[in-house]
């Protein structure tokens, strides 16, 4: 016990404890809005926005990435309540695989979810085991100096509750129009 106390005392009095954590000054308007996801859930209008949280590394809520084990390309969207990128409750997620390259058309293995709180494994409405579609309608041209392209499409799914009491299964129909960050190694067929 004495040994643990002395260690904690030494740590507190060390120069490491006095160091400040660097928090960058964020620019006005951070994070920038990338696009919108809107439509209806159970016949009621809904809307979300995508944002670019990147500071020195990719961190956008709309992106295309490659699964390093399978090599398959996936497109993913996380939408936040309009104008509120800090709120995780109520956000929507949609994603699908597109094979060896990003392309227009239907994705495979689509998943659509709406989260009640911050935890993706917590209470949610999910298309897991239900019908779902994730379709890319257009992919904009590459722009010099940017890793993003404008992507539009449609999402449809039957969402059912997982550990979310008081919710029932309902249909969601969405369109999206957003910039998407695309890793430079990913092939794109326009």
DOMIKE-822492 format. One record per residue: x, y, z of N, C-alpha, C in turn; residue in three letters. Coordinates in steps of 0.02 Angstrom, whole numbers, padded with zeros to 5 digits, always signed. Each point is the difference from the previous one (the first is absolute). Layout:
<atoms>
XYZXYZXYZala/...
</atoms>
This chain:
<atoms>
+00041-00059+00000-00041+00059+00000+00043+00062+00000unk/+00052+00002+00042+00045+00057+00003+00035+00009-00067unk/+00020-00055-00032+00034+00003-00064-00046+00032-00053unk/-00065-00018-00001-00048+00030-00048-00008+00074+00014unk/-00004+00019+00064-00008+00070+00019+00060+00040-00025unk/+00061-00026+00012+00060+00036-00021+00003+00006-00076unk/-00023-00052-00037+00000+00004-00073-00048+00055-00024unk/-00060+00002+00029-00049+00051-00018+00026+00070+00017unk/+00031+00008+00058+00028+00064+00020+00055+00021-00048unk/+00043-00047-00020+00054+00015-00047-00029+00020-00068unk/-00053-00033-00022-00031+00016-00064-00031+00069+00001unk/-00034+00016+00054-00033+00066+00005+00051+00056+00001unk/+00057-00011+00032+00050+00053+00004+00048+00001-00059unk/-00007-00047-00046+00045-00003-00057-00018+00053-00052unk/+00047+00017-00044-00013+00050-00053-00055-00023-00047unk/-00011-00067-00007-00052-00024-00045-00069+00023+00023unk/-00011+00002+00065-00065+00020+00026-00014+00073-00013unk/+00052+00040-00005-00009+00072-00010-00011+00019-00073unk/+00011-00047-00046-00008+00015-00071-00073+00011-00016unk/-00011+00047-00045-00068+00014-00022-00016-00042-00062unk/-00061-00017-00007-00022-00036-00059-00014+00051-00054unk/+00028-00011-00060-00011+00046-00056-00069-00009-00029unk/-00038+00053-00003-00065+00000-00032+00003+00053-00054unk/-00006-00020-00063+00007+00050-00054-00059+00049+00000unk/+00015+00061-00021-00053+00049-00010-00037-00019-00064unk/-00064-00011+00006-00039-00022-00058-00024+00061-00038unk/+00002-00004-00067-00022+00057-00040-00074+00014+00007unk/-00019+00061-00014-00071+00019-00001-00038-00046-00046unk/-00057-00024+00022-00042-00043-00042+00020-00073+00001unk/+00046-00019+00046+00021-00070+00005-00054-00040+00036unk/-00014-00059-00022+00023-00033-00061-00042+00022-00060unk/+00031+00003-00058-00039+00020-00059-00052-00053-00019unk/-00057+00024-00021-00053-00044-00023+00019-00027-00069unk/-00011-00065-00010+00015-00033-00063-00062-00011-00043unk/-00057-00010+00032-00060-00013-00039-00059-00017+00043unk/-00052-00027-00032-00063-00015+00034-00024-00071-00015unk/-00037-00027+00048-00035-00063-00007-00071+00015+00023unk/-00049-00011-00043-00069+00019+00020-00050-00048-00032unk/-00060+00001+00029-00053-00043-00026-00054-00009+00052unk/-00021-00064+00011-00053-00013+00048+00014-00064+00038unk/-00022-00001+00063+00003-00058+00043-00071-00012+00025unk/-00029-00057-00021-00069-00014+00019-00048+00053-00025unk/+00017+00031-00057-00042+00051-00030+00010+00070+00028unk/+00044+00008+00049+00014+00065+00030+00066+00028-00028unk/+00001+00064-00022+00062+00029-00027+00057-00002+00050unk/+00060-00018-00025+00061-00002+00040+00057+00030-00040unk/+00051+00026+00035+00058+00028-00034+00061-00004+00045unk/+00057-00011-00031+00065+00000+00034+00050+00035-00045unk/+00058+00016+00029+00055+00031-00038+00064-00039+00011unk/+00043+00000-00051+00066-00031+00006+00051+00056+00010unk/+00054-00016+00037+00051+00050+00017+00070-00028-00009unk/+00047+00045-00010+00071-00018-00006+00035+00019+00064unk/+00016-00050+00042+00034+00011+00064+00075-00003-00007unk/+00027-00003-00060+00071-00011-00011+00043+00058+00027unk/+00052-00019+00036+00053+00046+00020+00065-00039-00007unk/+00032+00006-00057+00063-00035-00011-00007-00072-00022unk/-00059-00028+00001-00012-00069-00023-00073-00006-00020unk/-00016-00049-00042-00069-00011-00021-00045-00012+00060unk/-00054+00035+00004-00049-00011+00052-00066+00033-00021unk/-00029-00026-00052-00063+00028-00025-00056-00048+00017unk/-00061+00027+00003-00057-00044+00014-00029-00030-00064unk/+00030+00015-00057-00018-00032-00063+00066-00018-00034unk/+00011-00065-00009+00065-00021-00026-00005-00066-00038unk/+00052-00013-00038+00007-00063-00036+00067-00029+00022unk/-00002-00063+00021+00061-00033+00023+00003-00071-00024unk/+00058-00030+00009+00011-00069-00021+00010-00043+00062unk/-00034-00056+00002+00010-00049+00054+00066-00035-00014unk/+00046+00005+00047+00067-00026-00013+00003-00076-00002unk/-00047-00034+00031-00001-00073-00003-00029-00025-00065unk/-00058+00027-00020-00033-00026-00060+00019+00039-00063unk/+00025+00062+00008+00016+00042-00058-00062+00032-00032unk/-00058-00009+00030-00062+00029-00028-00008+00072+00021unk/-00024+00039-00048-00012+00071+00010-00069+00010+00030unk/-00004+00044+00050-00064+00015+00030-00013+00075+00002unk/-00063+00019-00005-00021+00070+00006-00041+00006+00064unk/+00014+00052+00039-00031+00007+00066-00020+00072+00013unk/-00058+00008+00031-00025+00066+00019-00021-00002+00073unk/+00018+00051+00038-00028+00011+00066-00028+00071+00000unk/-00065+00005+00009-00033+00065+00000-00016+00021+00071unk/+00010+00065+00013-00012+00030+00065-00060+00046-00004unk/-00033+00013+00057-00056+00047-00002+00023+00066-00032unk/-00042+00032-00040+00020+00061-00036+00030+00053+00046unk/+00059+00023-00020+00035+00053+00036+00029-00021+00067unk/+00001-00065+00016+00022-00023+00066+00047-00060-00005unk/+00061+00011-00027+00046-00056-00009+00027-00030+00065unk/-00014+00032+00057+00024-00027+00064-00049-00049+00031unk/-00061-00003-00026-00051-00044+00028+00003-00068-00033unk/+00011-00051+00041+00003-00068-00028-00066-00036+00005unk/-00043+00020+00047-00066-00031+00006-00042+00018-00061unk/-00033-00050-00028-00044+00012-00057+00035+00002-00067unk/+00065-00015-00003+00034+00001-00065-00018-00061-00041unk/+00007+00006-00065-00015-00055-00046+00066-00025-00030unk/+00003-00065-00012+00058-00031-00033-00026-00042-00058unk/+00036+00003-00055-00016-00043-00057+00065-00019-00035unk/+00006-00062-00021+00060-00022-00035-00014-00061-00042unk/+00044-00011-00050-00006-00058-00044+00067-00013-00033unk/+00010-00063-00021+00059-00020-00038-00011+00012-00074unk/+00054+00019-00036-00004+00011-00072+00052-00040-00040unk/+00028-00052+00030+00046-00043-00037+00070+00029-00003unk/+00032-00006-00058+00070+00020-00008+00008+00075-00013unk/-00055+00034-00017+00004+00072-00016-00065+00034+00019unk/+00004+00064+00016-00061+00039+00011-00033+00012-00067unk/-00066-00011-00004-00035+00009-00064-00072+00017+00014unk/-00034+00024-00051-00072+00012+00006-00036-00067+00002unk/-00060+00001+00027-00040-00061+00005-00009-00022+00071unk/-00029-00060+00007-00016-00028+00066+00062-00028+00034unk/+00005+00015+00064+00052-00030+00042-00024-00066+00027unk/+00046-00041+00023-00016-00064+00030+00005+00005+00076unk/-00037-00043+00034+00000-00004+00073-00014+00069+00033unk/-00052+00034-00022-00014+00066+00030-00022-00006+00073unk/+00017+00050+00039-00022+00004+00069-00020+00072+00012unk/-00059+00009+00031-00025+00066+00018-00021-00003+00073unk/+00022+00050+00038-00017+00001+00071-00011+00072+00024unk/-00043+00008+00051-00009+00063+00035+00013-00016+00073unk/+00045+00039+00031+00021-00013+00069-00039+00043+00049unk/-00023-00031+00054-00035+00037+00051+00048+00045+00039unk/+00059-00026+00016+00049+00038+00039+00067+00001-00034unk/+00053+00004+00039+00067+00006-00028+00030-00066-00022unk/-00021-00055+00030+00030-00065-00011-00031-00035-00061unk/+00041-00018-00049-00025-00035-00059-00026-00069+00016unk/+00022-00029+00055-00024-00066+00020-00059+00005+00048unk/-00021+00060+00016-00056+00010+00046-00066-00003-00037unk/-00053+00027+00031-00066-00001-00032+00001+00035-00068unk/-00032-00032-00049+00002+00027-00068-00057-00030-00041unk/-00014+00034-00055-00042-00029-00052+00049-00025-00053unk/-00010-00062-00024+00049-00030-00044-00033-00039-00057unk/+00033+00001-00057-00022-00040-00057+00030-00070+00001unk/+00041-00015+00051+00032-00065+00005-00053-00055-00001unk/+00003-00044-00050-00049-00053-00008-00063+00022-00037unk/-00004+00063-00019-00058+00027-00036+00021+00020-00070unk/-00049+00023-00040+00017+00022-00068+00033+00069+00003unk/+00049+00011-00044+00035+00064-00003+00031+00009-00069unk/+00006+00062-00021+00033+00018-00063+00042+00062+00011unk/+00059+00001-00029+00045+00058+00000+00022+00007-00073unk/-00022+00053-00032+00013+00010-00072+00037+00065-00011unk/+00056-00003-00036+00035+00061-00020-00023+00018-00070unk/-00028+00060-00007-00025+00023-00065+00052+00038-00040unk/+00042+00039+00034+00052+00037-00037+00061+00010+00043unk/+00057+00003-00033+00065+00013+00031+00031+00058-00038unk/+00010+00056+00033+00028+00058-00033+00073-00009-00018unk/+00026+00044-00042+00070-00006-00022+00049+00015+00056unk/+00060-00028-00008+00053+00014+00048+00020+00074-00008unk/+00016+00031+00056+00021+00069-00001+00072+00003+00023unk/+00042+00038-00035+00070+00005+00018+00007+00027+00071unk/+00043-00032+00038+00013+00022+00069-00052-00021+00050unk/-00046-00045-00019-00052-00022+00045-00007-00076-00003unk/-00015-00030+00058-00013-00071+00003-00075-00014-00003unk/-00041+00052-00006-00072-00008+00001-00030+00004-00070unk/-00055-00035-00008-00042+00004-00061-00072+00007+00023unk/-00040+00033-00041-00071+00007+00015-00035-00065-00020unk/-00038-00028+00045-00035-00064-00012-00073+00009+00019unk/-00044-00025-00044-00072+00001+00014-00027-00071-00002unk/-00056-00010+00033-00029-00066-00001-00064-00006+00041unk/-00021-00063+00008-00062-00016+00036+00013-00056+00049unk/-00037+00003+00055+00003-00052+00051-00072-00017+00017unk/-00015-00065+00002-00066-00024+00021+00011-00059+00046unk/-00040-00004+00053+00008-00057+00046-00061-00007+00044unk/-00007-00060+00025-00048-00015+00053+00041+00000+00064unk/-00015+00045+00047+00038+00004+00062-00042-00027+00058unk/+00030-00044+00039-00034-00029+00058+00042+00013+00062unk/-00034+00006+00058+00036+00017+00061+00043-00057+00027unk/+00059+00019+00024+00044-00045+00037+00011+00034+00068unk/-00028-00030+00053+00006+00026+00068-00025+00071+00008unk/-00046+00022-00042-00028+00068+00004-00074-00007+00013unk/-00018+00003+00064-00069-00009+00021-00044+00056-00027unk/-00061-00019-00017-00049+00049-00024+00003+00013-00075unk/+00051-00027-00034+00006+00009-00073-00030-00060-00035unk/-00022+00010-00061-00027-00053-00043+00037+00001-00066unk/-00007-00053-00039+00031-00003-00066-00033+00053-00044unk/+00041+00033-00040-00025+00051-00046+00047+00007-00059unk/-00027+00026-00055+00040+00009-00061+00033+00068-00001unk/+00062+00001-00026+00036+00062-00010+00016+00005-00074unk/-00010+00060-00028+00016+00014-00070+00039+00066+00000unk/+00062-00002-00025+00043+00058+00002+00034+00013-00066unk/+00019+00062-00011+00046+00018-00053+00060+00033+00033unk/+00058-00005-00032+00059+00035+00027+00035+00037-00057unk/+00029+00056+00018+00038+00043-00045+00056+00030+00043unk/+00059-00030-00006+00054+00019+00046+00068-00010-00033unk/+00049+00038+00024+00069-00016-00016+00017-00063+00039unk/+00044-00041-00028+00024-00060+00034+00076-00002-00006unk/+00034-00010+00056+00073-00009-00003+00014-00069-00028unk/+00047-00003-00047+00017-00063-00032+00076-00010+00005unk/+00019-00056+00030+00071-00015+00005+00031-00001-00070unk/+00061+00026-00007+00031+00007-00066+00014-00067-00034unk/+00004-00055+00038+00014-00065-00030-00062-00033-00030unk/-00058+00029+00010-00063-00032-00022-00016+00019-00072unk/-00016-00051-00039-00021+00012-00070-00071+00025+00000unk/-00015+00046-00046-00067+00027-00008-00021-00007-00073unk/-00057-00032-00011-00029-00006-00067-00059+00047-00002unk/+00005+00052-00039-00053+00051-00004-00056-00021-00046unk/
</atoms>
